[in-house]
Amino acid sequence: MRVVVANMYVHNRKISQAVGVLERLRPDLLLACEAPDFHDDLARVGTVHGKPEGSRGARECVVVTSGNVMVEKSQTIQLTEHVGGPSGHPQYWQDRWATLVWCTVDGDRVLAVSWHGNAAIKRRRSPGAVQYAAGMRKLTDIVEREAELGWAPVVGGDANYAPPKVGKPWRWSPNRLFGDMGLVVRAHRIDQLVTDPLRHVVVGFDTLADPPGADHDWIVADLRPVRPIPLMTRVERAQKHLTVAGESLSKAAALLEDAGNRPAVQPKGRELAHIATRVAEIADQLPER
C-alpha cells in the first residue's frame, strides 16, 4: 500500500503540475492538507473524501483513495476553533479539521486520517496552543477507539510541530500522544506519518523535495500489512516439531543401542551430544499445553 502525505500549499499556482506528480506516484491513499480549492484537481488522482463546502479549514484536509480501495464511510471533524483578535497569531490559529476514511486496502482494514495542526504554538499557554492540545486529544481518542475495533491507523498531515532534539516531546504533541498509544511517528520536518507497527511494516519511507508549487516536501511511504499466523498453521507447526522430536529420539535410542555393542563409542558420543542439543532446542519451541 502506497501512502503519500502532501501539503498542497493553499496558494499553489502550479496545481496541475503538482497533481501530475501525484498521478505518477499512484498512491493508494493520499493524505492531503491545504487543499480547500483543489478537490476537483485531486479527483484526477482518485476519489476525494472531505467537505466540499464550509470554511477554508473545513475544506482543506482530504483523503483521496485509489480504485482498489473499498471505502466504508468517511467523516470530517473539527479539531480547533478559529482564534481572532489582534494579539498572537490569529492568521495561523484558524479552525482546523481532520478527514477520516474507514476503508479496506488489499483486505486490510484501515482508518486513513488527514489533518493539519495550528502553527505558532511555541508558547504552550497561548490560545492557539490550547486549541491544538484539545484538538489532539479529540483526534487521538478517536484513533485509539477505532484501533481497538480493528481499524489500522494510517494518519498523515502537517503537524506544525517538531519535537526537541533534547528532552521529551510536548505533552499534547502528536509525537507524545500517538507514541503513548504504541504508534510510530515518522516525520520529515513538521510533516508526519503515523502507523501501528503491529499492523503495518514500513518497507519504504522517502521524501519528494520541492513538489510543484508547494512549500513543503511530500512524504512517500510503502506499507505492508502484518498478517497474523492462522491458528491451524500454528497447530500444524507444533505437530511438525513433535514429529521431528520423535524422529530424533528414535535415532538417539538406536545410536545408544549401537554404542552399547561397540567398543569405540567416541564418534557416536559426539553425535549423541549433537542430537541431545537439537532435541532440547525443539522442546523449547513446543507449545505449552
N, C-alpha and C positions, 0 to 999 in steps of 0.2 A: 504494500500500500504506500503510495507516494503522497506526502503531505507538503504543502507549500504554505508558509506563513508570510504574508505580504502586507506591508503598509503601502497603500497605493499612492499616498500623498493627495490630500484633498484638492490641491491646486494643480494637479498633474496636467500638463499641456501636451503630453505625449502618450495619452492613454491608449490609443490604438496600437502603438508600438509595444507598450507595456503588456497589453493583452496578447499580442502576438507572441511575446516571450513565454507567457503563461501557457498558451496553446502548445508551444513546442515542449514545455516541461511536462505536460499531460498529467497533472495531479489528479489523484482520486478525490482528495479533499483539499480545497483552497480555503484557508482561513485568512480573510482579508479585512483590514480596517481602513479608515479614512477613505471610504468608497461611497459616500452618500449619493453621489450623482452618477455613479458608474455601473449601476445594476444592469442596464441594457448592454453595455460594453462587455461586462463579465459573463453575460449569457453566452458568449462565444466559447467560453471555457466549459460550461456545464449549466446545471440547474442552480439558480441563485435563490438562496433562502435568507430572508431578512425582512425588515419593514420597508415597504416601498414609499410610505408616506410618514409624515411627522417631522420632528425637529432634525437638524443635521446629526445630532448624536444618536437619535433613534434609527437613522437610516445608514449609518456609516459602517457598522460591523455586519459582514455577511459570511455565510458558509456556502461555497459552491461545490456541488457534488457532480462527479462524472457519471456516465451512463451505466456503469457497472455497480453503482451504489444504490441500494434499496433503502429509501427513506420511509421511516415510520411516522415521524412527526417532527415539527420544528417550532421554536418559540424564541421570541426576542424579549429580553427582560431589562429593566432599568436598574443600573447599579448605583449611580450617584445623581444628585440634583445639580442644576446649574447654580453657581455662586456668582451673584452680581456685585455691584458696588465698586467704588474707586480704589479700594485698598487691595493689596495682594496681587494675585494673578488671575483675575476673572476670565481673561481670554483663554486660559488653559483649564479653568475649572468649569467645564461645561457639563451638561447632562451626559453621562456615559452609560452605554448599554452593552449587552452581550447577546449574541445569537447562538442558540443551541440547536443541534440537529441530532436526533436519535436515528441511527441508520445501521445497515448491515453491509460490510465490505468483505467480499470473499468468505462469507459465512461467519464473519467476526462481528459481534455486536459492539458498536462504537457510539460514544457520545462525543460529537465534534463540537467544539466551542471556539468562537471568535470573539475577542474582547479588546478593549482599549482603556487603559487606566489614565487617571488625571496626571498631568505634568506639574512641575514646580511644587513638589511635595517634600522638599528637604526640611522645611520647618514642620515637624511632625504634629504640632498642635494647630496648624493653620486650617482654615475652613476646607481647603482642597484636600489636605491630608486626612482630615477627619472623615470626609466623604469617601475618600479612597479606601480607608480601613473598613468602613461599613459595607462598601460595595464588594470588597474582597471576602469579607465574612459571608455575605449572601451568596456569592458565586461558589466559594469552596464548600459551603454547606450543601448546595445542590449537587455539585460534582461528587461529593462523598456519599450522599444518599443514593444517587444513581449508580455509583460504583458498587455499592452493597447489593443492588438489584441486578448486577451482572453486566452493566454497561462499562466498557473500557474507555476511560477518558483520554481524549486527544485534544488538548487545549492550546491554542496559539493566539498570539497578539502582541501588541505594543504595550508592554507593562509600564513604560516610563519610569522604570526603577532598575538600578543595578546594585547588587549587594556590595558592601565594603570589602576591600582586599584583606583587611584585618578585622576580626570580630564577627559576631553573629549578624545575620540579616535583620532588618527591622521586623518587629513583632507581627505587623499586619501586612508584610510584603508577600507576594505570591511565592517567593522562594521559601519563606518560613512556613506559610500555611499549607502549601502543597507538599512541602518536604515533610511536615509533621504527619501527613496522610500516607507517607511512604511512596509518594510520586517523585519522579525525577524531573528537575527543571534544567533544560538545556537552553543556553542563551547566547545570542550574538548581540553584544552591546545591551540595548534595553528591550530588544525583541526576544520572545521566548517561545519554546515548545515544551509542553508538559505531557509526560506519558507515564503509564504504570509499568514498571519493569516486570511485574508478574503477568502482564497481559501482552506486552509488545517488546520485541528486541529491536533496537535502533541499529540497523545494518548500514546506514549511511546518513551522515549529517554534514551538509555543506551550506555555503552561503553564496548567493548571487550578488556580486558587487555592482553598484551603480545601475540598477534597472532603469529603463527609460522613464524619465520624468519624475522619478520617486526620490525622496530624500532619506530613505532607509534602505540598507541591503535587505535582501529576502533570504529566508531560511528554506532550504530544500532538504527534506528528510525522507528516508525509505524505512518503513516499519515492517516487521514480520511478526505475525501473531505467535504467541507461545501456546502450543497445543498441549492440553493435559493428556497424560497417558491413560487410555481406557482401562477400566477395571479388568476386563478379560485379558488384556495384554499383560497386566501385572501378574495375574494368576498363571498365565502361560509361561512367563519368565520364571516364576517361582518353581513351577513344575520342571522346567528345563534345568534349573540349578539342582533340584533334587535328583534328577536323572544323572547329571554329571557327577554329583557327590556319590551316588550309589555305584556308578562305574568305577570311580576312584577307590572306593572302599573295597570293591571286589578285586581290583588289581592289587591293592595293598595286601589283602588276605592271601592272594596267590603268591605274591612275592615273599611274604613271610613263610609260607609253606615251602617254597622253593629254597629260601635261605636256610631253613632247618635241615634240608637234605644235602647241603653243600658245605664243604669245609671253608671255602673262601667267600666271605659274605660282604667284604668292604664295598664293592661297587653297588651291590643291591642295597646295602645300608644307606648309601648316599641317595639312591633313587627313592628309597622309602622316606627319607627325610624330606625330599622334594615333594613327594605325594602328600605327606602329612601336612606340609605347609599349605599346599593347594587346597586340601580338604578344609583346613581351618579358614582359609580365605572365603571359600564357597559358603561355609557355615555362617560366616558373618553376614553374607548377603541374603540369607534366607529370611523370609518374613516371619515376624513373631506371630504366634498363634494367639 
